[in-house]
Every structure is written in structure tokens, then in C-alpha cells.
Amino acid sequence: MGQSNIHESAVAQVMGAAPYLDDLPELQGTLYAAPILSTVAHGTLHGVDASAALNMPGVRGVVLAADIPGDPILAAFGHDEPIFALDKVWHVGQVIGLVVADSVMGARRAARKVQLDITPLPAILDTRTAIAQQSFVLPPVHVQRGDADAGLARATHRLQGSMEVGGQEHFYLEGQIAYVIPAEQNQWIVHSSTQHPGEVQEWVAHALGIGAHAVTVQCRRMGGGFGGKETQAGHLAVWSALATRKFGCPIKLRLDRDDDFMVTGKRHPFDYQWDVGFDDQGLITGLKLEMAAHCGFSADLSGPVADRAIFHADNAYFLSDVSITSYRCKLNTQSHTAFRGFGGPQGVIVIEAIMGDIARTLGLDALEVRRRNYYDADATSPRAVTHYQMRVEDNLLRPMTQKLEQSAQYQKRLQAIEAWNANNDILQRGIALTPVKFGISFTATLFNQAGALVHVYTDGSVQVNHGGTEMGQGLNTKVAQIVADELGVPLHQVQVTASDTSKVPNASATAASSGTDLNGRAAQYAARTVRQNLAAFVAGLDGCGAGAVTFSGGRVHTPKGARDFNTVVKEAYANRIQLWSDGFYRTPKIHYDKTTLTGRPFYYFAYGMACTEVAIDTLTGEARVLAVDVLYDAGKSINPAIDIGQVEGGFVQGMGWLTTEQLVWSDKGVLTTHAPSTYKIPATGDIPAHFKVTLYEEPNFEDNVGGSKAVGEPPFMLAISVYEALRHAIGCARDKQGKHGVVQLRAPATAEHILQALQR
């Protein structure tokens, strides 16, 4: 641990030798499925006419709701989403059934020929209408501390505002796919590109009306997930399994990119309204905040996503008197789902926007306003407690801010930008330094557990299996490093195998930035048991205590000398010593009341700082990110190279969310941005010329594996510095026009939205 070892699949991936699901050899007799999609946002489904499709060459048949032997409703938490449309359709792109054919393209062409008899009904397509009509997937939630009205009343200054933040398509390189193979005696093997094999197993068994023990789900790797394959992958597995059962042969279902856009959920768009009171220095004295989450037609993970948005509405700041109301709005669109940050970005961005508005209203540097509102470093202070009653005990905000402010030369660059803007009319620059405090743990407490198996073979080689999934983030590499350290063997001696529900049952999703924290610790515990077995054996040989036996460099050391690890393993096997073990870990300390959203939902906080400089063209609205400096708190990093890569990738993905990735639905509920031609993710040309990431080296305050901290999600929110820098640039341009009010910039900050903000 602590070394920048290469990703375990890097060489194979570069050579094209790392198989993804669609690369797996197909069994003889495999057929292919394609979805039949609703063309109406909301309506009554009277019938399905598949005669034209069935007459096409190679078409074997269709699968509809009547073919479901088990529960026709998915086994999701909300139990509110039909597997296939029943008597109603709820969004354009809802899957009504499947066409099965001899070829992929044959199935897709036939699916377009299916005729649907649907009577349209009124559709709800915005959160304001949903709130007015009380259309919610879950009841509204209210959290408060102190007296927000009194805090507003005593404030020296008071400001009202509103904001819209768009959603985001996951745009994984490998699309949604499943391949289901019938096995003997009503058993099923499911190959799924999923972040949650255990849930896929449960959903498939539920739909087929059989026990989970009859379903085995496997996943070696994904070509990206970002939360889009936490629940959404389960749909394809269920659909494929139903087709497999009906036709008695292997079925593969791979969505093309357009269908993937239309069928699957996105990051939740949010709308906000707030009323904030503050003093002359920008210290917040009262805040009333309303957050309306666009959830789509079913609950999916909207509850915990919206909860996390509440938890992160403070970000780095103490809110003494605060009232937050969260609406979980039911709309006639795709059901939105998990996405990197899982509601955290939607919470962080609103408080950062409020900080920027306060600074502009008072004519102060936004960084000073932010620093003025930070949580106290003294963990015993009343100003070190969040609005949900968790104490901030590991506060790194001030030292990290000071370090990045100096290394990025923030003050010097701020002065240079002011001078530039004064002497230039068309191109205006902006800068922002924003913090992130992100809670690490699943907000659904039951998911904070993991299991693993470690097998040591008689030649000394080690195989590890854990419940996490590899989606390119380097989880398997880190777990292998942890096990190698625990056994004291070279890294190449440890192999991590595919996620498999028949090996580690009931595994949690690989999400919430907890993949290494949970699975790494479980694997460490499993390896530790094997090591203790070997230590006791060697101690008996050398007549010493087991505590005197150490493992390092592929050798086993005692006060009497050293033995080769492989030799010790062979001797232990000959003496019938157990050379394999399981390991189980559950996150300690966490607890909270789900009705009041108070307690300790997170094991610890990960921190980060980003300083971003941008330029805008005031004539066209075009923007460019010029420079980014990031300081990220990875604790004692297990693999610095992988962690830095995650910070870079997370930042760029967040930059895309806030600048170019715009989702647009028509007034008929059609997602019009459903392909690369209409939806713009960041490309190499969008990467700033100066992009520096530094890890803040301080071990985790809590007893986490290797002293590390999570890295997957928190860096995403560092890109909010891009949004705030753009608002700074726009504000400077507006000042020249005599417009000194707050900057209202809709996110994503496309060229069109920047021009609108300049002209307001």
C-alpha cells in the first residue's frame, strides 16, 4: 500500500485483451432481444400489436407482461415500477416488452414495427406543476435546526434567490447489457454489467418467482458505471431472464446508445428557492431552502439521493438557524437514479451559489465569505455540528484552504484577473476557490457491510474474491495491494477474480465511494485470518510466540530466521492448516433517524479544495477553463496514481455537468438530447492547459483501511469551482454594464445560458 502500482487490467485493456460482457463467447443457440418502447409520455395502454414484427425474417417472438411468472413489479425499494408496462405508460421510452430474434439488428428493426394502442393522458413535465398537483414519488421531507425565521429577521442583510441545475447522462463507454444463460434444474447464470450483482440476483429471482439461490450473477468488469449501473442494470437482467425462460435458450440484450438514453435514468435535475440572512462580513444567520428533485416516474433511489442532498446542503459551512424542505417530484420522464455524488453535488452547489451571491452583494472576495462561514476546527465547539446533528471531528478546511490559496497563488491571480478585465471588454476572466466536505458511507445504513474470500494455494499464489465490482476505478488493484501487504507477498502473487454472487452473497453495491473502504477491509480481515493460521504454525516450529512471526518481502520471519512464504504454505498444507478464509466488515459508529434525518450517517468526511480560472467571450457566451489547481484529502493513499486519476476524472465529469451536458425534454416528454450528436460530454480539448492535482497527506482520523480515504465521488464536486469562476467572470462583465446584482446562471453554463446571464 502507498505505492502507485499499475491498474491490474491496464495492460490487457490497452491490448484489447480484457473482455467486457459483449466480448464473452456466446453459446450456440443464443438469441437477441430489443426493447419495445412507449412513444407517449403518459397514457392508457390498451394493447400491443406485434404482427408486423412477427412476420419479419428471423423474429422468434415477443415477451410482454403476461410472460412474467413472478411479481410484475420490480423488487426495488419503492415497489412502484413495473417490469413491463401494464395498463399505463409513464414516460416516452418506457419498456413495454421485448422482441426476440436471431440477430441484434433484426430484433431492433422488428421492435420498431410493433404497434401500440395508447390513449394519451395529461403529462407532468416540470417540478412546479408536480408540487402544485402534489405529484410525488415519496412524501416531502423537512429538516431544521434552530429558528430560521428568527435568524432571517435579525439579519443585517437578506437575499432571496432561485436556481435550476440540470441532470446528467452517465454516458459510460460500455452501455447497458445483460446475457442470461439457462442452467440445469431451473437455475440461471446472469452476466450483467452491474455495480450491484446482489440486487440483480434478487430482482431476477423475484421476477422469475424462484429462490435467489437458483440465480448466479457474475461481473468481471464494466466499461464505466458512475451510478448508472447500480439499479438500472437490473432492468436489463430481468428482461433478458424473462426472455430466456420463455424461449429456453441464452438471450443477450444490449441497448444501443439512443435507446440507452431514452430508457435509463439520469442524475436528478434540481430546482431551488432560498431566503438567506447574513451580516456585514457575510456570516449566515438564517437560511430557508427549498429543493425540488425531478425524480421521474418512480422512486428508484430518489429517496436516498434527495436525503444526501439535504445532508450536503451545508457543504463546509455551519448553519446556525436553517430550514430545508425537500420535494421528491413525480414527473413523466425516465426514473432518475444514482450518479457519482448521489445527491451530494445537488446539495453542495446551492450553498456555494448562495456564498457567491452573498459575496457579490457585499462586494467582498467570495473566498473570505466562504472562510468566514467554515465549521470551527475545534470539534467541541457548538459551531462544529452539522444541521443533522453530526459533529465534524476531522476538520481540514482551514489548513487545506490556506495551502491551496498559497500554492495556487490565488490572491495574486485575483489581482491579475481584475487588471485584465479592466483593460479588456470582450474576453472576461473569473476565478474561484471552493471547498468540498463530503460524507463517506451509504445513506442507507444497511449497505455499509462487505464480505470477501481469500484463498492461498499450495504454490503460494493468492486468489481474492470480494463483493465489489470493478468499473475502471481501480478497486481490484487496491484490494490486491491490501491483501499483498497483509500476507507480505509481492503484488503479482495476488489475483482478484470476478464479482460472483455464488462466492460472496448479499454484497452491497459498489457505490457511495465506499468500494475500497468496505471490500478492502473485508479482504484484509480474510487475509489476516490466513496469516494468523500460518503464524501459529511457524511459531510452533520455531518455539516462539505467534506475535513474533512477521511477513514481508515474500518471507516469513521469526527470531530464529526466515523462510520463503511459498515453502511455509506447502508445509502448512501438509500439516492440515487452513489456507483460506472469509472476511466480513461493517462500518462502525454510523446511525441516524430516517424520520428526522438526524444522527451520524457518515463514518468520516473527505475534503477537497479547487481553484479554477476561466475566460468567457461576452459576445458569444463561449467559455473555456484555463487553469485548475486541486488539493484533495485522500488520507494515506493506498495508490496515489489511481487516486490522482480519480480526482482528475471526477473533476472533468463534474465540469461537464456544469458546462456542456444539457438534457432537454420536449413539451411532449421526449428526450431530444439522446445521442452524441446532441449531447456534449467533455473531450480532450476541454481539459485545461494547467491541471495540477496534489494529494493532502494526512492519515484518516478514523480507523479506515490503511489510513486511507475515499476518492470516487468527492472530487466531482470540486468542479463547482468552475461554475463559480464563470459567475465571477460574468459578474465582472455585468459591472461594466452597470448591472451590480447577483449573477443568475442556469446550470449547465452553456454558451446560451452564459449570454442570458450577461443580459439579465
Summary of the structure (lengths in Angstrom):
residues: 760
radius of gyration: 27.1
end to end distance: 52.9
largest distance: 85.9
contacts: 2892
relative contact order: 0.12
helix: 34%
strand: 27%
